[in-house]
Amino acid sequence: MSDNSTEFRELPVKETIAQALRLPIDNIKVLLQACSPFLFFLFALTIIGPYVFDVDLLSYTEQADFDPAVLASSVGIAVLLSLAFAVMAVVRCHQIFVYPADERPPLKIFNFSMKELGYIGWSIAMGLIVAIISIPYTLVVMIPVGLLSPDISFAIGSMSSHDAISITVGILTNVLWLPVMYLAARWSLVLPAMALGVKGTNIVWAWDISKGNGVRLLLLLGIIPMLTSFVFSLFPETNNLFVDFIELVVWLFVVVFEICILSLCFKFLYKEPEQPSEVTPQDSE
C-alpha cells in the first residue's frame, strides 16, 4: 500500500454532497439491477413479515404442534438471507459509485465472494469495537442527560411533559454520542476498501488515510442518519403498513446516499499504490 499519510487532502464537503445527490440518479438503472434481489426480498419481508414473525409467542408456544426449532430456523434463515442480499447490494453500490462506467467490473448480482465476507467481517468487528467503547461511555453520557433533561424540558414546556422529556433525551443523547460516531466514521473507510478488494486494509489504515478529515467525515457520514433516526423517533409507533412502507423508502434513500458518500470519501482519500517501473538494461548500467 502507498503511504497515504504523507499527503493531506481536505475532503470537499459541499462537492461530495452534490456529487452524492447526482450519482445515484445518473446510475439509477444499474443500481436497481444490482440491488434487485435485496429490494425484492425486503419488499416481500415488509409485506409478509408482520404475519409470519409478529406472533404472540405465549399463546403460540401453548399450541400442541408448536416446534421451537421451526420458529428459530425460520427467523435464522430470514436473517441470513437479509444479510447476504444486503451485503451483495452494498458491495455492488460501492463498485458503481467508485468506478467510472467504462472501468467498472462486470456486476455479478448473485456473487458472494471474499469481498462480501470481508465486508461482513469488518462490519462485525467495527460493531463490536464500538459496542465495547459504548458500554462505559453510555454510563458517563447518561449522567449529564439525566441532569440536564429537566431543565431543557422546562424550557420547552409548551409541549406535554412526556414529549418534552423524549425530545430532550433524544437531542442530548445524539449530541453526546458524536465522539463515538467520529470514531466509526473514520474507521468506516475500510468498508469500501473491502468492497473493491483493496489488499492490506484495516481500521488502522482507515484511521491513517482519514487523518485531518475526521470532522468532515463525521458531518458527511453521521449527521444525516442521526437526524433521520431522530425525526422518525418523534412519531408515535403505529402498525400502519403504509407508514411503515414510507419509512422504509426514506431509509433506503438515506442508506444509498450515505453509501455513495462513503464511496466518494474513499475514492478521494485513497491513493493507488504506484506500480514499480520496469528496469531496462540501459537503466541498470
C-alpha positions, 0 to 999 in steps of 0.5 A, a space after each residue: 500500500 502507498 503511504 497515504 499519510 504523507 499527503 493531506 487532502 481536505 475532503 470537499 464537503 459541499 462537492 461530495 454532497 452534490 456529487 452524492 445527490 447526482 450519482 445515484 440518479 445518473 446510475 439509477 438503472 444499474 443500481 436497481 439491477 444490482 440491488 434487485 434481489 435485496 429490494 425484492 426480498 425486503 419488499 416481500 419481508 415488509 409485506 409478509 413479515 408482520 404475519 409470519 414473525 409478529 406472533 404472540 409467542 405465549 399463546 403460540 408456544 401453548 399450541 400442541 404442534 408448536 416446534 421451537 426449532 421451526 420458529 428459530 430456523 425460520 427467523 435464522 434463515 430470514 436473517 441470513 438471507 437479509 444479510 447476504 442480499 444486503 451485503 451483495 447490494 452494498 458491495 455492488 453500490 460501492 463498485 458503481 459509485 467508485 468506478 467510472 462506467 467504462 472501468 467498472 467490473 462486470 456486476 455479478 448480482 448473485 456473487 458472494 465472494 471474499 469481498 462480501 465476507 470481508 465486508 461482513 467481517 469488518 462490519 462485525 468487528 467495527 460493531 463490536 469495537 464500538 459496542 465495547 467503547 459504548 458500554 462505559 461511555 453510555 454510563 458517563 453520557 447518561 449522567 449529564 442527560 439525566 441532569 440536564 433533561 429537566 431543565 431543557 424540558 422546562 424550557 420547552 414546556 409548551 409541549 406535554 411533559 412526556 414529549 418534552 422529556 423524549 425530545 430532550 433525551 433524544 437531542 442530548 443523547 445524539 449530541 453526546 454520542 458524536 465522539 463515538 460516531 467520529 470514531 466509526 466514521 473514520 474507521 468506516 473507510 475500510 468498508 469500501 476498501 473491502 468492497 473493491 478488494 483493496 489488499 492490506 486494509 484495516 481500521 488502522 489504515 482507515 484511521 491513517 488515510 482519514 487523518 485531518 478529515 475526521 470532522 468532515 467525515 463525521 458531518 458527511 457520514 453521521 449527521 444525516 442518519 442521526 437526524 433521520 433516526 431522530 425525526 422518525 423517533 418523534 412519531 408515535 409507533 403505529 402498525 400502519 403498513 403504509 407508514 411503515 412502507 414510507 419509512 422504509 423508502 426514506 431509509 433506503 434513500 438515506 442508506 444509498 446516499 450515505 453509501 455513495 458518500 462513503 464511496 466518494 470519501 474513499 475514492 478521494 482519500 485513497 491513493 493507488 499504490 504506484 506500480 514499480 517501473 520496469 528496469 531496462 538494461 540501459 537503466 541498470 548500467 
